[in-house]
Amino acid sequence: MTEKEVRTVARARRGAKPSGRPTLKTIAQIAGLATTTISRALNNAPELAQETRDRVQKIAAEIGYVPDRTALRLKTGRTNVLSLVLAPDEEIFGFGSSLVNGLSLAMRDTTYHLVVTPHFRNVPPIDPIRHIVHNRLADGVVFSKTEPFDERVQFLQESNFPFVSHGRTQWSEAHAYVDFDNEAYARGAVMRLARRGATKVSIILPDSLAHL
């Protein structure tokens, strides 16, 4: 920021009313730019110079600007929220933390933020998904522990609601997913055991995979 802008920001912070909150107009007055330009800069519009984006974002941070998500939702129809549905037992081996960290890194420097939605054992897996979709609590959802014919996948596809599942399904219609390559993992494990002299190898599978 220029020295003049620094002084303007300081005055704005000293004179701010306790109940007031900075707006796009506040930033526009400090930066000497149109509010539409401020909005585009805060959304990292590529057509704006990086210098302009950096300057506007620095001013916004200095005066404590926070987007009005209610107004944004009314204007765009988006929540700027991604919902991660996690079951309590997914914290075993840090699986849940890994998902949160990975998604948070991917969303860094975007307008989106992550909300974790719990899925408890005594509740059908579809319930938190329906709640998110029917109440439009997010723009997309991520969930795990998929079944071969997972009703969550079918419901989200029929609702035309963006999602990514951690795990594949056997539905004929393709959908976005991330999964471990268990076949490659098992092959590598057997090869390693064979090199160590093992001649008989067994695998213990959970009940849900025993038929595969």
ZIBEL-V812316 format. One record per residue. RES is the residue in one small letter. PHI is phi in degrees with one decimal (* if undefined). NEAR is the number of other C-alpha atoms within 10 Angstrom. Layout:
res & phi & near
RES & PHI & NEAR
RES & PHI & NEAR
This chain:
res & phi & near
m & * & 15
t & -76.0 & 9
e & -61.4 & 8
k & -64.0 & 11
e & -67.0 & 16
v & -59.8 & 14
r & -64.5 & 13
t & -65.8 & 16
v & -61.8 & 21
a & -60.7 & 14
r & -64.6 & 12
a & -63.3 & 15
r & -70.6 & 14
r & -69.0 & 9
g & -95.4 & 9
a & -67.9 & 13
k & -77.5 & 10
p & -55.6 & 6
s & -90.3 & 5
g & -83.9 & 7
r & -144.5 & 14
p & -61.7 & 17
t & -124.2 & 16
l & -60.1 & 19
k & -64.5 & 16
t & -61.2 & 19
i & -65.3 & 23
a & -61.3 & 19
q & -65.9 & 13
i & -71.0 & 18
a & -82.1 & 22
g & 72.5 & 12
l & -126.2 & 14
a & -71.7 & 13
t & -62.5 & 17
t & -65.5 & 11
t & -67.1 & 17
i & -60.7 & 25
s & -60.3 & 18
r & -66.0 & 15
a & -65.8 & 22
l & -68.4 & 20
n & -96.9 & 14
n & 56.7 & 19
a & -60.1 & 14
p & -64.5 & 10
e & -75.0 & 8
l & -89.1 & 12
a & -64.0 & 11
q & -58.6 & 13
e & -60.5 & 11
t & -66.1 & 18
r & -61.9 & 20
d & -63.0 & 15
r & -64.8 & 18
v & -64.6 & 24
q & -66.7 & 18
k & -69.3 & 15
i & -62.6 & 21
a & -58.5 & 24
a & -67.0 & 11
e & -65.1 & 13
i & -93.9 & 19
g & 75.2 & 13
y & -69.7 & 16
v & -128.0 & 12
p & -59.3 & 16
d & -82.3 & 11
r & -68.5 & 13
t & -65.5 & 11
a & -65.6 & 11
l & -62.7 & 13
r & -65.5 & 12
l & -65.2 & 10
k & -79.1 & 9
t & -107.3 & 9
g & 80.9 & 12
r & -107.5 & 16
t & -99.7 & 20
n & 59.6 & 18
v & -124.3 & 18
l & -115.4 & 22
s & -102.0 & 21
l & -106.4 & 24
v & -92.3 & 19
l & -127.0 & 22
a & -91.5 & 16
p & -54.7 & 11
d & -75.9 & 13
e & -79.3 & 14
e & -83.0 & 13
i & -59.4 & 9
f & 60.5 & 9
g & 73.1 & 11
f & -61.2 & 13
g & -62.0 & 20
s & -62.9 & 13
s & -63.4 & 12
l & -63.6 & 19
v & -60.7 & 17
n & -63.3 & 12
g & -63.8 & 11
l & -67.0 & 16
s & -62.4 & 15
l & -65.6 & 10
a & -66.1 & 11
m & -90.3 & 14
r & -60.5 & 10
d & 66.1 & 11
t & -115.1 & 11
t & -84.6 & 13
y & -91.5 & 16
h & -132.4 & 16
l & -99.3 & 16
v & -123.7 & 15
v & -93.6 & 14
t & -106.4 & 17
p & -75.4 & 13
h & -124.6 & 20
f & -90.3 & 13
r & -59.9 & 10
n & -87.0 & 6
v & -117.4 & 9
p & -55.9 & 10
p & -55.5 & 19
i & -73.4 & 15
d & -60.1 & 11
p & -63.2 & 18
i & -67.0 & 22
r & -60.0 & 15
h & -61.4 & 11
i & -65.2 & 17
v & -69.4 & 19
h & -65.0 & 10
n & -99.3 & 8
r & 47.4 & 15
l & -86.5 & 17
a & -154.4 & 21
d & -93.1 & 18
g & -165.8 & 20
v & -137.7 & 24
v & -124.0 & 20
f & -146.1 & 23
s & -132.1 & 20
k & 54.6 & 13
t & -74.3 & 17
e & -103.1 & 15
p & -51.7 & 12
f & -121.0 & 13
d & -72.2 & 16
e & -68.5 & 14
r & -64.7 & 20
v & -63.2 & 25
q & -61.6 & 14
f & -62.8 & 15
l & -67.5 & 19
q & -64.9 & 15
e & -66.9 & 9
s & -85.1 & 12
n & 55.2 & 10
f & -109.7 & 15
p & -61.4 & 16
f & -159.2 & 20
v & -136.8 & 18
s & -104.3 & 19
h & -93.0 & 16
g & 127.0 & 16
r & -89.0 & 22
t & -132.6 & 17
q & -108.4 & 10
w & -65.2 & 13
s & -69.5 & 7
e & -80.8 & 9
a & -66.0 & 10
h & -149.2 & 15
a & -72.2 & 12
y & -152.6 & 16
v & -127.7 & 11
d & -152.9 & 10
f & -75.9 & 10
d & -89.7 & 8
n & -64.5 & 9
e & -65.1 & 9
a & -65.1 & 10
y & -62.4 & 11
a & -65.2 & 12
r & -62.2 & 11
g & -63.5 & 12
a & -64.9 & 12
v & -64.7 & 18
m & -60.9 & 13
r & -66.1 & 12
l & -64.9 & 14
a & -64.3 & 13
r & -64.7 & 9
r & -90.5 & 9
g & 101.0 & 9
a & -70.2 & 11
t & -114.2 & 9
k & -130.1 & 8
v & -123.6 & 9
s & -118.3 & 6
i & -128.8 & 6
i & -106.6 & 7
l & -109.1 & 10
p & -66.8 & 7
d & -55.2 & 8
s & -68.3 & 9
l & -113.0 & 10
a & -63.8 & 8
h & -84.1 & 7
l & -82.3 & 6
